[in-house]
Amino acid sequence: MTVQDLREVLREHGDGPAPANPTRHEQVRGRIRRMRRRRRAVMVAAAGAAVTTVAALGFAFLPGTGSAPRPADDTAVVPTSADAPELPESFTSADGAVYRRLDLVSLARTGPRKATVTIPVTGRPLDVAVTCAGSTRAASPKISIGRRPVTAGVFCRPGRRLVALPVPAGGAKEATVTFDTTTHGTACTREKPGGPCRPVKEERGDWSLAVYEWTPPAQPVEPEAPRPLPRRAGAFELAESRSGTWPRESSVTFRVRGDGRPIGVDQICTGELADRLEFRYELNGRDTGAGSSCGVWKRGAFPSAIKEFAVPKGRSATITVKASMRAEAPGRLVRWSVGLFRE
């Protein structure tokens, strides 16, 4: 799971800052969801349409009962496939790239957990479009092209997501793309440190996955400017910020002087491929080994993921931030804003 994936999951659970006790708040939300489910079930049963509602809600009523049994957990549910966005034969993205579907597969909650498609390779960039209906905890599909795994970070959430596929090299005329929701081992959760570990029931979703090739826009479209970075992010205050447009500008260097306080760097981006831009950090010209995806800040609290650096008091240093993408993206622009923060 990447930092951007974590940001999106947190943002979907609320547009404000994280509560002081997230577990307690989730328990309250779960209780509200159960009450609403029971209320809907009773109303539908009284109207004589219980069977239809049972199918829609995923509960099983027994003859003579007037309420639904308590669900196994309080996991949010993504809309059914009938409400999910389509994966059309072709579409044009907001920045002018034209997508053409090469193949389409599905992985349902029951049945096979693995699907494979063979696609032609023309040299054009490739993406996988993903939609899902079911629990937000549904096992995510592992994606690979040939023997090369793809770091997808795809979760069962509303809407359509696009994941970059590397284009096979060496003059290949076709390639095999595999999707696999098979899981291994078990998992459990603790409500508090040292508490009992409760087994997590495996969830499955209804996945629709399509492989597309796309043609770059005739003219690159300049994305809107990122929102101004906040003056304060947690314990950090903004000291300096720089902006640019990838791939024209792909790095920025800050010159700092240590004053005994931690120094942090964070970034946000805009553009159709904003969440694909990755950043790495160098301290005094040496790679720190740390990296982060770019935050996409459209609403709610600032999706902070500050990378901290320690610079000895009285010493000068340079912090260089470099942007890149794993898969090629000709003609697709991303605007970025990088901030230097001090505690």
BALOBA-1460 file (C-alpha; in Angstrom, 3 decimals):
// residues 343
<rec num="1" residu="m" x="0.000" y="0.000" z="0.000"/>
<rec num="2" residu="t" x="1.448" y="3.382" z="-1.000"/>
<rec num="3" residu="v" x="1.207" y="6.641" z="0.919"/>
<rec num="4" residu="q" x="-1.291" y="7.877" z="-1.681"/>
<rec num="5" residu="d" x="-3.487" y="4.818" z="-1.121"/>
<rec num="6" residu="l" x="-3.502" y="5.528" z="2.612"/>
<rec num="7" residu="r" x="-4.376" y="9.161" z="1.951"/>
<rec num="8" residu="e" x="-7.347" y="8.210" z="-0.231"/>
<rec num="9" residu="v" x="-8.675" y="5.647" z="2.251"/>
<rec num="10" residu="l" x="-8.493" y="8.165" z="5.099"/>
<rec num="11" residu="r" x="-10.100" y="10.895" z="2.992"/>
<rec num="12" residu="e" x="-13.047" y="8.630" z="2.121"/>
<rec num="13" residu="h" x="-13.831" y="8.215" z="5.831"/>
<rec num="14" residu="g" x="-14.124" y="11.930" z="6.497"/>
<rec num="15" residu="d" x="-13.246" y="15.331" z="5.132"/>
<rec num="16" residu="g" x="-11.972" y="16.719" z="8.445"/>
<rec num="17" residu="p" x="-8.960" y="15.999" z="10.614"/>
<rec num="18" residu="a" x="-8.627" y="12.527" z="12.145"/>
<rec num="19" residu="p" x="-10.606" y="12.162" z="15.410"/>
<rec num="20" residu="a" x="-8.875" y="11.639" z="18.727"/>
<rec num="21" residu="n" x="-10.267" y="8.103" z="18.988"/>
<rec num="22" residu="p" x="-10.855" y="6.733" z="15.450"/>
<rec num="23" residu="t" x="-11.839" y="3.282" z="16.741"/>
<rec num="24" residu="r" x="-14.640" y="4.687" z="18.893"/>
<rec num="25" residu="h" x="-15.948" y="6.827" z="16.038"/>
<rec num="26" residu="e" x="-16.002" y="3.821" z="13.714"/>
<rec num="27" residu="q" x="-17.958" y="1.847" z="16.324"/>
<rec num="28" residu="v" x="-20.547" y="4.642" z="16.496"/>
<rec num="29" residu="r" x="-20.804" y="4.797" z="12.701"/>
<rec num="30" residu="g" x="-21.197" y="1.014" z="12.610"/>
<rec num="31" residu="r" x="-24.048" y="1.161" z="15.140"/>
<rec num="32" residu="i" x="-25.794" y="3.831" z="13.048"/>
<rec num="33" residu="r" x="-25.434" y="1.706" z="9.901"/>
<rec num="34" residu="r" x="-26.938" y="-1.326" z="11.655"/>
<rec num="35" residu="m" x="-29.886" y="0.698" z="12.946"/>
<rec num="36" residu="r" x="-30.583" y="2.033" z="9.461"/>
<rec num="37" residu="r" x="-30.393" y="-1.453" z="7.958"/>
<rec num="38" residu="r" x="-32.850" y="-2.850" z="10.512"/>
<rec num="39" residu="r" x="-35.226" y="0.092" z="10.002"/>
<rec num="40" residu="r" x="-35.215" y="-0.377" z="6.220"/>
<rec num="41" residu="a" x="-35.723" y="-4.108" z="6.573"/>
<rec num="42" residu="v" x="-38.783" y="-3.700" z="8.841"/>
<rec num="43" residu="m" x="-40.358" y="-1.118" z="6.542"/>
<rec num="44" residu="v" x="-39.904" y="-3.294" z="3.470"/>
<rec num="45" residu="a" x="-41.214" y="-6.414" z="5.212"/>
<rec num="46" residu="a" x="-44.395" y="-4.516" z="6.183"/>
<rec num="47" residu="a" x="-44.897" y="-3.485" z="2.564"/>
<rec num="48" residu="g" x="-44.722" y="-7.110" z="1.403"/>
<rec num="49" residu="a" x="-41.516" y="-6.683" z="-0.583"/>
<rec num="50" residu="a" x="-39.091" y="-8.361" z="1.777"/>
<rec num="51" residu="v" x="-37.642" y="-10.794" z="-0.762"/>
<rec num="52" residu="t" x="-36.551" y="-8.074" z="-3.157"/>
<rec num="53" residu="t" x="-34.999" y="-6.017" z="-0.380"/>
<rec num="54" residu="v" x="-33.155" y="-9.022" z="1.037"/>
<rec num="55" residu="a" x="-31.465" y="-9.546" z="-2.321"/>
<rec num="56" residu="a" x="-30.435" y="-5.901" z="-2.490"/>
<rec num="57" residu="l" x="-29.100" y="-5.695" z="1.065"/>
<rec num="58" residu="g" x="-27.405" y="-9.080" z="1.134"/>
<rec num="59" residu="f" x="-29.273" y="-10.319" z="4.271"/>
<rec num="60" residu="a" x="-31.363" y="-13.484" z="4.683"/>
<rec num="61" residu="f" x="-34.710" y="-13.240" z="6.485"/>
<rec num="62" residu="l" x="-36.363" y="-16.227" z="8.118"/>
<rec num="63" residu="p" x="-40.162" y="-16.655" z="7.823"/>
<rec num="64" residu="g" x="-41.925" y="-14.660" z="10.507"/>
<rec num="65" residu="t" x="-38.941" y="-12.481" z="11.457"/>
<rec num="66" residu="g" x="-39.168" y="-8.729" z="11.231"/>
<rec num="67" residu="s" x="-35.540" y="-7.648" z="11.335"/>
<rec num="68" residu="a" x="-32.244" y="-8.578" z="9.762"/>
<rec num="69" residu="p" x="-29.555" y="-10.465" z="11.661"/>
<rec num="70" residu="r" x="-26.567" y="-8.431" z="12.755"/>
<rec num="71" residu="p" x="-23.919" y="-8.411" z="10.013"/>
<rec num="72" residu="a" x="-20.562" y="-10.049" z="10.684"/>
<rec num="73" residu="d" x="-18.797" y="-6.685" z="10.633"/>
<rec num="74" residu="d" x="-19.404" y="-3.019" z="9.944"/>
<rec num="75" residu="t" x="-17.416" y="-2.796" z="6.726"/>
<rec num="76" residu="a" x="-18.693" y="-0.199" z="4.302"/>
<rec num="77" residu="v" x="-20.279" y="-1.512" z="1.121"/>
<rec num="78" residu="v" x="-19.497" y="-0.223" z="-2.356"/>
<rec num="79" residu="p" x="-22.515" y="0.186" z="-4.699"/>
<rec num="80" residu="t" x="-23.603" y="-2.778" z="-6.794"/>
<rec num="81" residu="s" x="-22.176" y="-3.276" z="-10.251"/>
<rec num="82" residu="a" x="-25.357" y="-1.759" z="-11.717"/>
<rec num="83" residu="d" x="-24.309" y="1.548" z="-10.128"/>
<rec num="84" residu="a" x="-20.606" y="1.210" z="-10.935"/>
<rec num="85" residu="p" x="-19.058" y="3.251" z="-13.747"/>
<rec num="86" residu="e" x="-18.818" y="1.476" z="-17.072"/>
<rec num="87" residu="l" x="-15.657" y="0.339" z="-18.796"/>
<rec num="88" residu="p" x="-16.540" y="1.437" z="-22.333"/>
<rec num="89" residu="e" x="-14.886" y="0.395" z="-25.565"/>
<rec num="90" residu="s" x="-13.316" y="3.846" z="-25.777"/>
<rec num="91" residu="f" x="-13.254" y="7.160" z="-23.928"/>
<rec num="92" residu="t" x="-11.283" y="10.400" z="-23.786"/>
<rec num="93" residu="s" x="-9.731" y="11.567" z="-20.522"/>
<rec num="94" residu="a" x="-10.020" y="15.128" z="-19.248"/>
<rec num="95" residu="d" x="-6.528" y="15.966" z="-20.544"/>
<rec num="96" residu="g" x="-7.259" y="14.684" z="-24.070"/>
<rec num="97" residu="a" x="-5.728" y="11.184" z="-24.029"/>
<rec num="98" residu="v" x="-7.812" y="8.733" z="-26.091"/>
<rec num="99" residu="y" x="-8.344" y="5.273" z="-24.566"/>
<rec num="100" residu="r" x="-9.226" y="2.118" z="-26.550"/>
<rec num="101" residu="r" x="-10.221" y="-1.070" z="-24.769"/>
<rec num="102" residu="l" x="-8.254" y="-4.198" z="-25.662"/>
<rec num="103" residu="d" x="-9.959" y="-6.765" z="-23.405"/>
<rec num="104" residu="l" x="-12.337" y="-7.035" z="-20.459"/>
<rec num="105" residu="v" x="-12.632" y="-9.605" z="-17.639"/>
<rec num="106" residu="s" x="-14.580" y="-10.029" z="-14.397"/>
<rec num="107" residu="l" x="-13.788" y="-11.673" z="-11.074"/>
<rec num="108" residu="a" x="-16.953" y="-12.299" z="-9.062"/>
<rec num="109" residu="r" x="-17.448" y="-12.924" z="-5.347"/>
<rec num="110" residu="t" x="-17.944" y="-16.579" z="-6.157"/>
<rec num="111" residu="g" x="-16.167" y="-18.690" z="-8.731"/>
<rec num="112" residu="p" x="-12.635" y="-18.415" z="-10.158"/>
<rec num="113" residu="r" x="-10.209" y="-16.068" z="-8.443"/>
<rec num="114" residu="k" x="-7.871" y="-15.692" z="-11.392"/>
<rec num="115" residu="a" x="-8.314" y="-14.433" z="-14.957"/>
<rec num="116" residu="t" x="-5.860" y="-13.998" z="-17.830"/>
<rec num="117" residu="v" x="-6.105" y="-12.038" z="-21.077"/>
<rec num="118" residu="t" x="-3.744" y="-11.818" z="-24.043"/>
<rec num="119" residu="i" x="-3.473" y="-8.371" z="-25.600"/>
<rec num="120" residu="p" x="-1.747" y="-7.027" z="-28.715"/>
<rec num="121" residu="v" x="1.278" y="-4.812" z="-28.114"/>
<rec num="122" residu="t" x="1.486" y="-1.796" z="-30.420"/>
<rec num="123" residu="g" x="3.953" y="0.276" z="-28.418"/>
<rec num="124" residu="r" x="1.276" y="2.641" z="-27.121"/>
<rec num="125" residu="p" x="1.045" y="3.144" z="-23.338"/>
<rec num="126" residu="l" x="-1.165" y="0.698" z="-21.426"/>
<rec num="127" residu="d" x="-3.535" y="1.107" z="-18.477"/>
<rec num="128" residu="v" x="-5.870" y="-1.170" z="-16.528"/>
<rec num="129" residu="a" x="-9.251" y="0.311" z="-15.596"/>
<rec num="130" residu="v" x="-10.805" y="-1.126" z="-12.429"/>
<rec num="131" residu="t" x="-14.261" y="-0.979" z="-10.851"/>
<rec num="132" residu="c" x="-15.535" y="-2.966" z="-7.891"/>
<rec num="133" residu="a" x="-18.780" y="-3.675" z="-6.033"/>
<rec num="134" residu="g" x="-18.743" y="-5.177" z="-2.542"/>
<rec num="135" residu="s" x="-16.955" y="-4.712" z="0.760"/>
<rec num="136" residu="t" x="-14.214" y="-2.114" z="0.981"/>
<rec num="137" residu="r" x="-12.148" y="-4.898" z="2.581"/>
<rec num="138" residu="a" x="-12.458" y="-7.134" z="-0.473"/>
<rec num="139" residu="a" x="-9.251" y="-8.889" z="-1.490"/>
<rec num="140" residu="s" x="-7.480" y="-6.744" z="-4.066"/>
<rec num="141" residu="p" x="-6.477" y="-8.217" z="-7.417"/>
<rec num="142" residu="k" x="-2.780" y="-8.727" z="-7.980"/>
<rec num="143" residu="i" x="-1.896" y="-7.597" z="-11.501"/>
<rec num="144" residu="s" x="1.012" y="-8.769" z="-13.620"/>
<rec num="145" residu="i" x="1.996" y="-8.443" z="-17.255"/>
<rec num="146" residu="g" x="4.009" y="-11.433" z="-18.388"/>
<rec num="147" residu="r" x="6.089" y="-12.325" z="-15.338"/>
<rec num="148" residu="r" x="6.358" y="-8.719" z="-14.204"/>
<rec num="149" residu="p" x="4.164" y="-7.780" z="-11.211"/>
<rec num="150" residu="v" x="2.497" y="-4.373" z="-11.178"/>
<rec num="151" residu="t" x="2.304" y="-2.343" z="-7.976"/>
<rec num="152" residu="a" x="-1.355" y="-1.462" z="-8.303"/>
<rec num="153" residu="g" x="-2.641" y="-0.512" z="-4.846"/>
<rec num="154" residu="v" x="-6.210" y="-1.107" z="-6.049"/>
<rec num="155" residu="f" x="-8.954" y="-1.320" z="-3.423"/>
<rec num="156" residu="c" x="-12.700" y="-1.939" z="-3.660"/>
<rec num="157" residu="r" x="-13.950" y="1.636" z="-3.616"/>
<rec num="158" residu="p" x="-16.561" y="3.610" z="-5.551"/>
<rec num="159" residu="g" x="-15.616" y="4.905" z="-8.972"/>
<rec num="160" residu="r" x="-13.216" y="3.868" z="-11.684"/>
<rec num="161" residu="r" x="-9.466" y="3.775" z="-11.170"/>
<rec num="162" residu="l" x="-6.717" y="3.598" z="-13.775"/>
<rec num="163" residu="v" x="-3.481" y="1.711" z="-13.132"/>
<rec num="164" residu="a" x="-0.434" y="2.011" z="-15.385"/>
<rec num="165" residu="l" x="0.869" y="-1.131" z="-17.078"/>
<rec num="166" residu="p" x="4.484" y="-1.235" z="-18.280"/>
<rec num="167" residu="v" x="4.771" y="-1.752" z="-22.018"/>
<rec num="168" residu="p" x="6.716" y="-4.956" z="-22.830"/>
<rec num="169" residu="a" x="10.087" y="-4.303" z="-24.429"/>
<rec num="170" residu="g" x="12.009" y="-6.274" z="-27.013"/>
<rec num="171" residu="g" x="9.593" y="-6.036" z="-29.911"/>
<rec num="172" residu="a" x="6.916" y="-8.273" z="-28.383"/>
<rec num="173" residu="k" x="3.727" y="-8.451" z="-30.466"/>
<rec num="174" residu="e" x="1.473" y="-9.556" z="-27.624"/>
<rec num="175" residu="a" x="1.474" y="-9.849" z="-23.852"/>
<rec num="176" residu="t" x="-0.392" y="-11.767" z="-21.162"/>
<rec num="177" residu="v" x="-2.053" y="-9.808" z="-18.341"/>
<rec num="178" residu="t" x="-3.094" y="-11.728" z="-15.225"/>
<rec num="179" residu="f" x="-5.494" y="-10.701" z="-12.449"/>
<rec num="180" residu="d" x="-5.513" y="-12.767" z="-9.253"/>
<rec num="181" residu="t" x="-7.492" y="-12.236" z="-6.018"/>
<rec num="182" residu="t" x="-6.097" y="-15.351" z="-4.320"/>
<rec num="183" residu="t" x="-5.068" y="-14.682" z="-0.717"/>
<rec num="184" residu="h" x="-2.658" y="-16.526" z="1.551"/>
<rec num="185" residu="g" x="-2.517" y="-16.758" z="5.336"/>
<rec num="186" residu="t" x="-4.833" y="-15.146" z="7.866"/>
<rec num="187" residu="a" x="-5.211" y="-11.720" z="9.460"/>
<rec num="188" residu="c" x="-6.581" y="-10.303" z="12.698"/>
<rec num="189" residu="t" x="-7.170" y="-6.901" z="14.284"/>
<rec num="190" residu="r" x="-6.804" y="-5.468" z="17.782"/>
<rec num="191" residu="e" x="-9.018" y="-2.681" z="19.070"/>
<rec num="192" residu="k" x="-6.295" y="-1.580" z="21.475"/>
<rec num="193" residu="p" x="-2.625" y="-2.481" z="22.054"/>
<rec num="194" residu="g" x="-2.276" y="-5.719" z="23.971"/>
<rec num="195" residu="g" x="-5.914" y="-6.632" z="23.436"/>
<rec num="196" residu="p" x="-7.185" y="-9.856" z="21.876"/>
<rec num="197" residu="c" x="-6.618" y="-10.267" z="18.169"/>
<rec num="198" residu="r" x="-9.929" y="-10.851" z="16.415"/>
<rec num="199" residu="p" x="-9.745" y="-12.862" z="13.167"/>
<rec num="200" residu="v" x="-10.730" y="-10.927" z="10.073"/>
<rec num="201" residu="k" x="-13.152" y="-12.688" z="7.780"/>
<rec num="202" residu="e" x="-11.990" y="-12.684" z="4.177"/>
<rec num="203" residu="e" x="-14.139" y="-10.573" z="1.870"/>
<rec num="204" residu="r" x="-14.537" y="-10.839" z="-1.893"/>
<rec num="205" residu="g" x="-15.808" y="-8.268" z="-4.346"/>
<rec num="206" residu="d" x="-17.225" y="-8.156" z="-7.848"/>
<rec num="207" residu="w" x="-14.342" y="-6.812" z="-9.933"/>
<rec num="208" residu="s" x="-14.475" y="-5.565" z="-13.506"/>
<rec num="209" residu="l" x="-11.062" y="-5.068" z="-15.118"/>
<rec num="210" residu="a" x="-10.283" y="-3.800" z="-18.597"/>
<rec num="211" residu="v" x="-6.956" y="-3.345" z="-20.373"/>
<rec num="212" residu="y" x="-6.695" y="-0.173" z="-22.454"/>
<rec num="213" residu="e" x="-4.082" y="1.305" z="-24.710"/>
<rec num="214" residu="w" x="-4.072" y="5.064" z="-25.023"/>
<rec num="215" residu="t" x="-2.937" y="7.725" z="-27.453"/>
<rec num="216" residu="p" x="-1.394" y="10.915" z="-26.011"/>
<rec num="217" residu="p" x="-3.340" y="14.167" z="-26.451"/>
<rec num="218" residu="a" x="-2.600" y="16.141" z="-29.586"/>
<rec num="219" residu="q" x="-1.614" y="19.091" z="-27.401"/>
<rec num="220" residu="p" x="-0.601" y="18.679" z="-23.731"/>
<rec num="221" residu="v" x="-3.184" y="20.174" z="-21.366"/>
<rec num="222" residu="e" x="-1.843" y="22.246" z="-18.476"/>
<rec num="223" residu="p" x="-3.522" y="21.121" z="-15.223"/>
<rec num="224" residu="e" x="-4.924" y="23.626" z="-12.763"/>
<rec num="225" residu="a" x="-2.552" y="24.931" z="-10.114"/>
<rec num="226" residu="p" x="-2.396" y="22.969" z="-6.840"/>
<rec num="227" residu="r" x="-4.071" y="24.498" z="-3.815"/>
<rec num="228" residu="p" x="-1.758" y="26.616" z="-1.647"/>
<rec num="229" residu="l" x="0.065" y="24.489" z="0.889"/>
<rec num="230" residu="p" x="-1.203" y="25.053" z="4.441"/>
<rec num="231" residu="r" x="0.743" y="27.332" z="6.728"/>
<rec num="232" residu="r" x="0.636" y="24.607" z="9.341"/>
<rec num="233" residu="a" x="0.574" y="20.803" z="9.094"/>
<rec num="234" residu="g" x="0.397" y="19.184" z="12.512"/>
<rec num="235" residu="a" x="3.458" y="20.262" z="14.481"/>
<rec num="236" residu="f" x="5.142" y="21.688" z="11.353"/>
<rec num="237" residu="e" x="4.997" y="25.181" z="9.895"/>
<rec num="238" residu="l" x="5.559" y="25.987" z="6.222"/>
<rec num="239" residu="a" x="8.887" y="27.722" z="5.669"/>
<rec num="240" residu="e" x="9.192" y="27.690" z="1.881"/>
<rec num="241" residu="s" x="7.469" y="26.227" z="-1.181"/>
<rec num="242" residu="r" x="8.312" y="25.649" z="-4.836"/>
<rec num="243" residu="s" x="6.111" y="24.667" z="-7.791"/>
<rec num="244" residu="g" x="6.616" y="23.212" z="-11.252"/>
<rec num="245" residu="t" x="5.143" y="21.101" z="-14.022"/>
<rec num="246" residu="w" x="6.343" y="17.551" z="-14.677"/>
<rec num="247" residu="p" x="8.096" y="16.503" z="-16.914"/>
<rec num="248" residu="r" x="9.396" y="19.990" z="-17.724"/>
<rec num="249" residu="e" x="10.535" y="20.459" z="-14.135"/>
<rec num="250" residu="s" x="11.325" y="17.276" z="-12.246"/>
<rec num="251" residu="s" x="13.397" y="18.372" z="-9.226"/>
<rec num="252" residu="v" x="13.763" y="21.094" z="-6.627"/>
<rec num="253" residu="t" x="16.529" y="21.771" z="-4.102"/>
<rec num="254" residu="f" x="16.187" y="23.491" z="-0.742"/>
<rec num="255" residu="r" x="19.204" y="24.881" z="1.088"/>
<rec num="256" residu="v" x="18.686" y="24.733" z="4.816"/>
<rec num="257" residu="r" x="20.541" y="25.437" z="8.021"/>
<rec num="258" residu="g" x="19.943" y="23.255" z="11.054"/>
<rec num="259" residu="d" x="18.544" y="24.925" z="14.165"/>
<rec num="260" residu="g" x="17.920" y="21.827" z="16.283"/>
<rec num="261" residu="r" x="14.376" y="21.282" z="15.004"/>
<rec num="262" residu="p" x="13.253" y="18.565" z="12.553"/>
<rec num="263" residu="i" x="12.811" y="19.635" z="8.937"/>
<rec num="264" residu="g" x="10.059" y="18.157" z="6.777"/>
<rec num="265" residu="v" x="9.110" y="17.978" z="3.105"/>
<rec num="266" residu="d" x="5.661" y="17.301" z="1.632"/>
<rec num="267" residu="q" x="4.054" y="17.655" z="-1.804"/>
<rec num="268" residu="i" x="0.706" y="17.810" z="-3.608"/>
<rec num="269" residu="c" x="-0.124" y="17.488" z="-7.322"/>
<rec num="270" residu="t" x="-2.847" y="18.114" z="-9.904"/>
<rec num="271" residu="g" x="-3.523" y="16.501" z="-13.276"/>
<rec num="272" residu="e" x="-5.075" y="13.296" z="-14.591"/>
<rec num="273" residu="l" x="-1.985" y="11.303" z="-13.598"/>
<rec num="274" residu="a" x="-1.236" y="13.235" z="-10.400"/>
<rec num="275" residu="d" x="-1.372" y="10.190" z="-8.149"/>
<rec num="276" residu="r" x="1.234" y="8.409" z="-10.290"/>
<rec num="277" residu="l" x="3.968" y="10.971" z="-9.724"/>
<rec num="278" residu="e" x="6.522" y="9.686" z="-7.224"/>
<rec num="279" residu="f" x="9.158" y="11.603" z="-5.305"/>
<rec num="280" residu="r" x="12.533" y="10.550" z="-3.912"/>
<rec num="281" residu="y" x="14.715" y="12.543" z="-1.554"/>
<rec num="282" residu="e" x="18.423" y="13.294" z="-1.443"/>
<rec num="283" residu="l" x="20.274" y="14.801" z="1.500"/>
<rec num="284" residu="n" x="23.523" y="16.534" z="0.541"/>
<rec num="285" residu="g" x="23.456" y="14.718" z="-2.802"/>
<rec num="286" residu="r" x="22.943" y="11.224" z="-1.339"/>
<rec num="287" residu="d" x="19.806" y="9.200" z="-1.915"/>
<rec num="288" residu="t" x="18.032" y="8.657" z="1.409"/>
<rec num="289" residu="g" x="16.232" y="5.551" z="0.121"/>
<rec num="290" residu="a" x="12.884" y="7.139" z="1.012"/>
<rec num="291" residu="g" x="10.101" y="7.811" z="-1.456"/>
<rec num="292" residu="s" x="6.498" y="8.969" z="-1.558"/>
<rec num="293" residu="s" x="3.654" y="9.322" z="-4.023"/>
<rec num="294" residu="c" x="2.141" y="12.738" z="-4.550"/>
<rec num="295" residu="g" x="-0.897" y="13.848" z="-2.569"/>
<rec num="296" residu="v" x="-4.031" y="14.896" z="-4.447"/>
<rec num="297" residu="w" x="-5.809" y="17.538" z="-2.357"/>
<rec num="298" residu="k" x="-9.273" y="18.325" z="-3.693"/>
<rec num="299" residu="r" x="-11.241" y="18.692" z="-0.466"/>
<rec num="300" residu="g" x="-11.111" y="18.145" z="3.279"/>
<rec num="301" residu="a" x="-8.024" y="18.223" z="5.455"/>
<rec num="302" residu="f" x="-4.549" y="18.469" z="3.985"/>
<rec num="303" residu="p" x="-3.352" y="14.892" z="3.183"/>
<rec num="304" residu="s" x="-0.126" y="15.295" z="5.103"/>
<rec num="305" residu="a" x="2.653" y="12.717" z="4.672"/>
<rec num="306" residu="i" x="5.691" y="14.742" z="5.714"/>
<rec num="307" residu="k" x="9.120" y="13.208" z="5.225"/>
<rec num="308" residu="e" x="11.384" y="14.336" z="8.077"/>
<rec num="309" residu="f" x="15.097" y="15.148" z="7.964"/>
<rec num="310" residu="a" x="17.567" y="15.773" z="10.773"/>
<rec num="311" residu="v" x="20.134" y="18.488" z="10.131"/>
<rec num="312" residu="p" x="22.609" y="19.153" z="12.971"/>
<rec num="313" residu="k" x="22.301" y="22.544" z="14.623"/>
<rec num="314" residu="g" x="24.517" y="25.116" z="12.950"/>
<rec num="315" residu="r" x="25.214" y="22.895" z="9.923"/>
<rec num="316" residu="s" x="24.099" y="23.681" z="6.365"/>
<rec num="317" residu="a" x="22.566" y="21.057" z="4.073"/>
<rec num="318" residu="t" x="20.747" y="20.616" z="0.790"/>
<rec num="319" residu="i" x="17.524" y="18.631" z="0.403"/>
<rec num="320" residu="t" x="16.721" y="17.648" z="-3.186"/>
<rec num="321" residu="v" x="13.303" y="16.321" z="-4.194"/>
<rec num="322" residu="k" x="13.115" y="14.431" z="-7.515"/>
<rec num="323" residu="a" x="9.915" y="13.454" z="-9.344"/>
<rec num="324" residu="s" x="9.438" y="10.495" z="-11.695"/>
<rec num="325" residu="m" x="6.904" y="7.983" z="-13.028"/>
<rec num="326" residu="r" x="7.357" y="4.227" z="-13.335"/>
<rec num="327" residu="a" x="5.467" y="4.002" z="-16.629"/>
<rec num="328" residu="e" x="5.822" y="6.358" z="-19.555"/>
<rec num="329" residu="a" x="3.225" y="9.111" z="-19.911"/>
<rec num="330" residu="p" x="3.943" y="11.110" z="-23.091"/>
<rec num="331" residu="g" x="1.960" y="14.307" z="-23.421"/>
<rec num="332" residu="r" x="0.468" y="14.025" z="-19.908"/>
<rec num="333" residu="l" x="1.363" y="16.888" z="-17.565"/>
<rec num="334" residu="v" x="1.305" y="17.001" z="-13.759"/>
<rec num="335" residu="r" x="1.667" y="20.189" z="-11.746"/>
<rec num="336" residu="w" x="3.357" y="19.831" z="-8.389"/>
<rec num="337" residu="s" x="3.953" y="21.932" z="-5.321"/>
<rec num="338" residu="v" x="6.627" y="20.980" z="-2.775"/>
<rec num="339" residu="g" x="6.829" y="22.550" z="0.669"/>
<rec num="340" residu="l" x="9.676" y="22.773" z="3.179"/>
<rec num="341" residu="f" x="8.369" y="22.612" z="6.751"/>
<rec num="342" residu="r" x="10.020" y="23.218" z="10.123"/>
<rec num="343" residu="e" x="8.763" y="21.918" z="13.418"/>
